[in-house]
Amino acid sequence: MSKVVTVRTTGYPSTDELKAVIRRVQEWDWRGNVVVPARIEFAATKGNIGHFPIGDVLFDRASADALQATLEKVDAIIYSTPREEVPRVELRKVRVFKK
């Protein structure tokens, strides 16, 4: 099963912010390759932002300003495998939970 990351935000993230979120949730395997979730879901406090398949977002390094803006806007990053087991948490700052 592929890992799904749910990102709960307080607004609509920009492209740079999406890149910053992806940079934050990526992992490294034992061979040094970058491993990222199969899908990232963005859920806003008012309505749904949408689902972003991993291939639709570029993985270049986000700027410090974009990352800071993301940290201010994102409530929580939640790891889940499978999708049905997404826990519901509300955080003030970004925290990454790894299984």
N, C-alpha and C positions, 0 to 999 in steps of 0.2 A: 504494500500500500504506500502511496506517496504521501509525503508530509504536506500539510496545509498550514499556512500561517495566517492568522486573522489579526488585522491591525484595526483597532478601534480609534477613530480620530474625532476631533472636535470641529473639523471643517474639511474642505476639499483640498487634498494635497496637490502640489504642483509636480511637474515631471521631475525636477531636481529632488524634491522631497521623496518621491517614490524611489528614485535611485538610492537615496540615503538610507531608506528603510531596508532595501534589498541588501545593500552593503552591510547593514547591521545584522541581518538575520542569516547571512551566508556562513557556512562552516567549511572546515578543511578535513578531508579524509586522510587516512594514514599515508597515502602516497603524495600528499601535498596538493591535491586537486581541489578546486573550489566546489563545494556541494551546496546547492540552494534548494529551497522547497519547490515542489512541483507547481504550486499555485499560491498566490498571495491574495487574500480577500481584504478589502477595505470596507469597514462599516462605520458610517458617520453617526453622530448623535441624532441628527435629523435626516432620516432617510438612508438609503444605501448608495454608496459611491460606486460599487461594482467589483467585479472579479478581474484580476489581472493575471493571465497565464504568464509563466516565467519568461517565455520567449518573446513577449511583447515589450519588455523593458530592457534598456541597455544597461550594461554593468560597468560603465566607466566610473572612476572614482568621483564621488560627490564632493563638492566644496565644503569647507568648514561652515560657511554661512548656511548652506542648504541643510546640512546635518543639524545645526543648531535650530533652524526653523522647524525641522521635523521633530526634534526632541520636545519643542514647545507645543507642537500641535497634536502629537500622538499620545493617546491615553495609555494604550497597552499593546504589546505584541505578544500574541499567544500562539504557542506551538501546539499542534494537535495531530495525532495519527490514531485512528482515521478521523475524518471530518466530523462525524457525529459526536465525538468526544470533546469538542471545544468547550473548555470551562468558561464561565462567565466571571470576569474580574474587572474591577475598575481601579486604575492606578493614576496617580497624578503625574508621575514621571515614567519614562520608558523603562521597562524591565523586560528582559528576555528570559523566558523559561525554556529550558532544554530538558528533553526526556532522555 
